[in-house]
Amino acid sequence: MTQPLYRNMTADQLRLQYNPSRSMPEAPQLFQGWKDRSAAFRAAAKGELDIAYGEHPAARFDLFLPEAPSPRLHVYIHGGYWQAFGKSDFSFMAEGLTRAGMAVAVLGYPLCPTVAIPGIIRHALSPFGLRSAGKARLLLCTGGQESDEFKRQTSVLGRLWARQGSNLEVITFPMRNHFTILDELALPDSALARRCLEMLEA
């Protein structure tokens, strides 16, 4: 399809910009690596799996705990274009955060087309009493190898939140892409893991 649909891009160009699994030949290997690393981490981690927070079978979260008592809680809501993956695919990234001293809840939720996007949002907000933030501290993380559209969207998101009075901070990892940036959460001594802990302790 060659007719421009959005920002003067065709459907094929939009897919390349917004669906990185199609533009990265190594994506299947990365996804399998997530599964393998996540399974290994769950087998050894301290915590509780499949905690129900709603009636839908996917309304479950996994809670991973550090050794330190009374930790702060980091809630991770996984990506997947609203249509793919589940909480068990992302357990691996909790390793770095728990080793840095945080408790981590990896949230599962029903996907499209089982529910519409407003239903996903309701599920994401519900288990911990979360609510849409007005003024808040916002940390945006980008990979230098992201698509131009993802970079643009991050910039737009930052400007919009800043207009609402949010305290905005941006960290860019030049050698990371849309998927490998998650490895920064899996490393306890990474700048991202350290900054998450600092923000929770502030």
N, C-alpha and C positions, 0 to 999 in steps of 0.2 A: 504494500500500500504506500503510494508516494504522495498523497495529499497531506499537507501540513495540518496537524491537529492542535498542537499546543506549542507556544513559543517557537513557531516556525519549524517544528520538528515533525517528521512523519511517525507513523506507528512503530516502525522498526527502530528508528532512532530513539524514540521514547523508551522502548523496551531495553535498549542498551544502556540508557541513562539510569533507569529506575529499577531494573531487574538485573543486578550484578551477577547473579548466578548464570545468566546467559552469556555474559561477556567475559567470564573468567573460566577458562578450560579446566583449571585445577579445583573448581568449586566442589565437585562430588567427593574428591579426596579430602578436602577440608571438612566437609560435613561428616564424613565417616570418622575422621580424626576426632571431631567433637564428641561423637557418640562413644568412641572407644575411651577417650580421656574421661568423659563424664561417668561412664560405668565404673572405671577404675577408682575415681574419686569417691563416688557414692559408696563403694564397697568398703572404703577405709574411713570415711568421714564420720564425725560425731554429729548427730542431729536426728531429725524425724522426717520421713517421706510421706507424700500423698495425704497431707492434711486438708480435709474438706473445708471449703468456705462458702459453698453454695450447692444447689441441687444438681446442676449440670455435671456430668461425669468428668468434664475437663476442668471444673472449678476446684482445683487442688493446688497446693504449693508444697515445695520441699524446703525445709528449714535446716540450715547448716550452722553449726556453732563453733566458735573458737574455744581455745583452752581457757582464755581469760574470763573471769566472772563478770556479770552485768554488762554485756557488750552493747554497743549501738547496733541498730538494725539497718541493713542495706537491702532494699527491695529491688529485685531485678525482674523487669518485664521484657520477655524475649521478643526479638523481631521475627520476621518471616513474611512480610508483605501482607499481614493479616490472615494469611492462608496456609502457612507452612510451619513446621517444627512444633516442638512441645517443650515443656520445662525440662524433661530428662535429657534433651540435647545440649543443655547449657550448664549442667552441674559443674563442669570443669572450671568455669571462670570463678566459681566461689572459692576455689582453693587459695588463690592469692589473697582474697579479701578476708577469709577466715584466719589465715596465717598472719595477716596484718592486724587482727584483733577484732574484726567485725563479725556479727551474725549476719547471715545472708538468707533471705527468702527468695527462692526462684519460683515465680508465679506462672501457673498454667491457666489457660482460659480457652473457651470455645472459639473456633476459627470460622471465618467466612468460608462457604456460604451457609454454614449451620446457623449462625447468627449474623446480624448486620453489624456494622462498625459501632453504632451507638451501644449495642449490647456488649461488645468487647470492652468498650470504655467503662461501662457500668461494672463489669466484672473486675477490671483492673483497679478500680477505685475502691471496691467494696471490702476486701478482706482485712485491711489494716486501718480502716477509717480514713483512707486518703481522700483528699478533695482537690479540686482544681485550685491551683495557687494563684493568688494575686501578686503581691510583692513577695519575691522569694529569691534565694540564691540559686543561680543557674550555672551549671558547668556544662559546656558543650565541648565534645571531643570529636575531632575529625581526623581522618587519615589523609595524608598527602596524595595517596593514590586513589582517592574516591573519584567518582564521575563528576563532571562539571556541574550537573544539576544537583547532586547531593551537597556539593560545596555551596552552591547558590542558596539552597534551601536552609542550610545551617546559618548562613549569613542573615537571611530574611528572618528566621526564627529568633536569632539573637537580637536583631533590631526591634522586633515586635515586643519581646519580653522586656528589653531595656526601656521601651516607652512606658511600660507599666510600672516602672520603678524597680525592676529586679536588678540585683547585683550580679552582673554577668562576667563570666570568666570563660576563656576559650583555650583549650590545649590541642595542639596539632602534632600528630605523629607522622613525620614525613614518609616513612617507609611502610606505613600500614595502609590497608585498604578497607573496604566496607566490612569484611569478615575478620581479617587478621587483627583488627584493632581490639577485638575481644581478648586477645592474649595479654593485653596490658592489664586487664582485671585479674588474670590468672597468675600474675607475677607479684608477689607481696612487696617487692622493693621498687615497683614501677612508680613513675610520677603520678599515674592515674590512681592506683590503689592508695598511695599516700595521701593524695588530695581528697579522695572520698572520705578517708578516715578523719582528716583534719576538718572537713566540712561537717561531719556528723558530731564531732566533739566540740565544735564552736558554740 
